[in-house]
Amino acid sequence: MDDNRMGDFLRACRAALRPHDVGMPSHGTRRVAGLRREEVAVLAGVNADYYSRLEQGRERNPSPQVIDALGHALHLDEDARAHLYRLAGAAPADRLSPRRTERVSPALRQLMDGYPHTPALVMNRTLDLLAVNALAQALYAAFTPADNLARMTFLDPAGPAFHTDWNRAAQATVANLREATGFEPDNPRLRELVGTLTEHSADFAGLWQSPTVRGKTRDAKHVLHPDVGPLTLTYQAFDVREAPGQQLVIYHAEPGSSSAHSLHLLGSLHATRRHDRSPHPADQPTHRGDPHR
């Protein structure tokens, strides 16, 4: 039996819409539910015969631009649009709009803050730190500022001392940025970052010639923290589906290990310092002119 999954999906999406759903008038008696093929073709700006061939499976390789136009015409949400790309065997949808958002949702921030005993952060493909919880802030306290993992590794004076195996960390960082160029070749932020690192770091310029590509998934991280000493951590990276390109990274120390104890100490030190920096009630200015006094 012929496999026409893309055509079947398009047909089902078309059948789920009525003319009034897409702001079109309805003319004549409709023999089938939903929009006509010709109406979808008009909405997507494609030839009606070409769209018919897509549904019938006689055309199976639409361009990303056509897929995107069909997604808009059929009112597909992000998941459905990405599914259409996969059925067509085309590039992932997030390549067409790689910088949709740099905003971290309040719900994700609450989730991160719910991990008080382990560092958690959200970053984008260019390794910008978009959000950190309290312990991640304490982990990267030696960096000024803790803004981008690549800049921190290659340009911040704290980088070589912080990373116990700096060469390994540097190679991994470059491989992460190399992967980003595949997703976001025209991202101005990525071009700016690579240009700055190449100009100011001979180490980065040399490593950038390597073709190594690697995404963040799971790995060990060995660091030397100025307050609590050596830490061996394992991280897990999770894609944030509501914001393509963002990743939630959670660090973890082996339970009962010296790193776990040091991480707990780091959290206590950070909390104490935050408390000491916050104004005490006795330091608050006295409000004068209170009519009830």
C-alpha positions in Angstrom: 0.0 0.0 0.0 1.4 3.4 -1.0 2.6 5.5 1.9 1.2 9.1 1.6 1.4 10.3 5.2 2.0 14.0 4.2 -1.0 14.0 1.9 -3.2 12.3 4.5 -2.1 14.9 7.1 -2.8 17.8 4.8 -6.2 16.4 3.9 -7.1 15.9 7.6 -6.0 19.5 8.5 -8.0 20.9 5.6 -11.1 18.9 6.6 -10.9 20.4 10.1 -11.3 24.0 8.9 -14.3 25.8 7.7 -14.3 28.9 5.5 -15.3 31.2 8.4 -12.3 29.9 10.3 -9.9 31.4 7.8 -12.0 34.5 6.9 -13.2 33.2 3.6 -16.8 33.4 2.2 -18.6 30.1 1.5 -20.0 29.6 -2.0 -22.2 26.7 -3.2 -23.0 23.4 -1.7 -20.1 21.6 -0.1 -19.9 17.9 -0.8 -17.1 17.3 1.8 -16.3 18.8 5.2 -13.8 21.5 5.5 -12.0 23.7 3.0 -11.7 22.9 -0.7 -8.2 22.2 -2.1 -8.5 25.4 -4.2 -9.1 27.5 -1.1 -6.1 26.1 0.7 -4.0 26.8 -2.4 -5.2 30.4 -2.5 -4.5 30.9 1.2 -1.0 29.4 0.8 -0.3 31.3 -2.4 0.5 28.1 -4.4 -0.9 26.7 -7.6 -4.1 24.7 -7.1 -2.9 21.8 -9.2 0.4 21.7 -7.3 -1.4 21.5 -4.0 -3.6 18.7 -5.3 -0.5 16.8 -6.3 0.8 17.2 -2.7 -2.4 15.7 -1.2 -2.4 12.9 -3.7 1.2 12.0 -3.1 2.3 12.8 -6.7 4.5 15.6 -5.3 6.5 14.8 -2.2 9.2 17.4 -1.9 7.8 20.8 -1.2 10.2 23.6 -0.4 10.5 24.9 3.2 8.8 28.1 2.0 5.8 26.1 0.7 5.6 24.1 3.9 5.7 27.2 6.0 2.9 28.8 3.8 0.8 25.7 4.2 1.3 25.8 7.9 0.0 29.3 8.1 -2.9 28.6 5.7 -4.0 25.6 7.7 -3.6 27.4 11.0 -1.1 24.8 12.3 0.4 25.3 15.7 4.1 24.8 16.4 3.9 21.0 17.0 1.7 20.4 13.9 3.9 22.6 11.7 7.1 20.8 12.8 5.3 17.5 12.1 4.5 18.6 8.6 8.2 19.4 8.1 9.2 16.0 9.2 6.6 14.3 6.9 8.0 16.3 4.0 11.6 15.3 4.9 12.5 19.0 5.0 14.7 21.0 7.4 13.3 21.5 10.9 10.9 24.4 11.2 13.0 26.2 13.7 15.6 26.9 11.1 13.3 29.4 9.4 12.9 31.5 12.5 15.9 30.7 14.7 15.6 33.6 17.1 11.9 33.5 18.0 12.4 34.3 21.6 15.1 34.9 24.2 12.5 35.1 27.0 12.4 32.3 29.6 8.9 31.6 30.7 7.8 32.3 34.3 6.8 28.6 34.7 10.3 27.4 33.7 11.9 29.9 36.1 9.7 28.5 38.9 10.8 25.0 38.0 14.5 26.0 38.2 14.0 27.6 41.5 12.4 24.4 42.7 15.9 22.8 42.6 17.5 24.6 45.5 20.3 22.0 46.0 21.5 21.7 42.4 22.5 24.3 39.8 20.1 24.9 36.9 20.3 27.3 34.0 18.6 28.0 30.7 20.8 28.9 27.7 20.3 29.3 23.9 22.3 27.9 21.1 24.9 30.6 21.2 25.5 29.7 24.9 24.0 32.9 26.3 22.8 32.3 29.9 19.2 33.4 29.8 18.3 32.4 33.4 20.0 30.8 36.4 18.8 29.6 39.7 20.5 30.7 43.0 23.0 27.8 43.1 24.0 28.2 39.4 24.6 31.9 40.2 26.8 30.8 43.0 28.6 28.3 40.8 29.6 30.9 38.3 30.2 33.7 40.8 33.9 34.0 39.8 32.9 35.3 36.3 32.3 38.9 35.6 29.7 38.8 34.2 28.3 35.3 34.0 26.7 35.9 30.6 27.9 33.5 28.0 29.6 30.2 28.4 31.9 30.7 25.4 33.0 34.2 26.4 33.5 33.0 30.0 35.7 30.1 28.8 37.9 31.9 26.4 37.9 35.6 27.4 37.2 35.8 31.1 40.4 35.7 33.3 38.5 33.3 35.6 38.0 30.7 32.9 41.4 28.8 32.9 41.4 28.5 36.7 37.7 27.5 36.9 37.9 24.6 34.4 40.1 21.9 35.8 40.5 20.5 32.2 40.4 23.7 30.3 41.3 22.2 27.0 38.4 19.7 27.2 36.0 22.5 28.1 37.3 24.7 25.3 36.9 22.0 22.7 33.4 21.2 23.9 32.4 24.8 23.8 33.6 25.2 20.2 31.8 22.1 19.2 28.6 23.4 20.7 28.9 26.7 18.7 29.7 24.7 15.5 26.5 22.9 15.9 24.7 26.2 16.3 25.9 27.3 12.9 24.0 24.4 11.4 20.7 25.5 13.0 21.2 29.3 12.8 23.7 30.1 10.0 22.4 33.7 9.7 22.0 34.5 13.4 23.7 37.9 13.8 24.3 37.2 17.5 26.2 34.0 16.6 28.3 35.8 13.9 29.1 38.6 16.4 30.2 36.1 19.1 32.4 34.0 16.8 34.0 37.2 15.4 34.7 38.5 18.9 36.2 35.2 20.1 38.3 34.8 17.0 39.7 38.3 17.3 40.5 38.2 21.0 41.4 34.5 21.6 44.1 32.7 19.5 43.0 29.5 21.2 39.4 29.9 19.9 40.6 30.8 16.5 42.7 27.7 16.3 39.9 25.4 17.6 37.4 27.0 15.3 39.1 25.4 12.3 38.1 22.0 13.6 35.0 20.4 12.1 34.0 18.8 15.4 30.2 19.2 16.1 28.6 18.3 19.4 25.4 19.2 21.2 24.8 19.4 24.9 23.2 16.2 26.2 25.0 14.6 29.2 28.6 14.9 30.3 30.8 15.3 33.4 32.1 18.8 34.4 35.2 19.2 36.5 35.7 22.7 38.0 37.7 24.4 40.8 35.5 26.8 42.6 37.3 29.6 44.5 35.1 29.2 47.6 34.6 25.4 48.0 37.4 23.8 45.9 37.1 21.1 43.3 33.7 19.9 42.1 32.8 17.0 39.9 29.4 17.4 38.4 27.3 15.7 35.8 24.9 17.7 33.7 21.8 16.8 31.8 20.5 19.1 29.0 16.8 19.2 28.0 15.2 21.0 25.0 12.6 23.6 25.9 9.8 22.7 23.5 7.9 26.0 23.9 11.0 28.0 23.0 13.0 26.2 20.2 16.8 26.7 20.7 16.6 27.0 24.4 17.9 24.3 26.7 17.4 23.6 30.4 20.7 22.4 31.9 20.7 20.8 35.3 23.9 19.9 37.2 24.1 17.0 39.6 26.7 15.8 42.2 26.9 12.1 43.2 25.0 11.7 46.4 27.2 11.4 49.4 30.3 12.5 47.5 32.7 15.3 48.5 31.3 17.3 45.6 27.8 17.0 47.0 29.0 18.2 50.3 30.8 21.1 48.7 27.8 22.0 46.6 25.7 22.1 49.8 28.3 24.4 51.4 28.3 26.6 48.3 24.6 27.0 48.6 24.9 28.0 52.3 27.6 30.5 51.6 25.7 32.1 48.8 22.5 32.3 50.9 24.5 33.9 53.7 26.1 36.5 51.5 22.7 37.4 49.9 21.3 37.8 53.4 24.2 40.0 54.5 23.8 42.2 51.4 20.1 42.7 51.9 19.1 45.7 54.1 18.1 44.9 57.6 14.9 46.5 59.1 16.9 48.6 61.5 18.7 50.1 58.4 15.5 51.2 56.7 14.9 55.0 56.8 12.3 56.3 59.2 9.2 57.7 57.5 8.3 61.1 58.9 5.1 63.0 58.7 2.9 60.0 59.6 -0.5 61.6 60.4 -1.2 58.7 62.8 1.8 59.3 65.0 
